Amino acid sequence: MQCVICRHGTPQPGTVTVTLERGATVIVIKDVPAEVCSQYGEDSLDEKTTSHIMNMAEQAVQRHAGAEIFRYAA
C-alpha cells in the first residue's frame, strides 16, 4: 500500500505527537499510534484513534485547561 499523501512511501506502524489548539486551550498528546510514511514521515490516524484524541481534547476544553500534555492510552 502506498502513502495516500506522497504516493511514494509505504505506511509503517509508528507513533506521533499530536498538538491541538482550541481557544485558549492547547493539548499535546504523545505516543499516538499512527501509520507513518517511510519516505516523508507523513502520518495518518485511524478513525478510532482520532475519535479518542478528540474526546481527550474536548474534556480538556471543558475543564478550561490552559495547556495539558498527555500520553496516549487506549
Beta strands, then each sheet from edge to edge (+ up, - down):
strand 1: 11-22
strand 2: 25-37
strand 3: 43-44
strand 4: 67-71
sheet 1: 1+ 2- 3+
sheet 2: 1+ 2- 4-
end
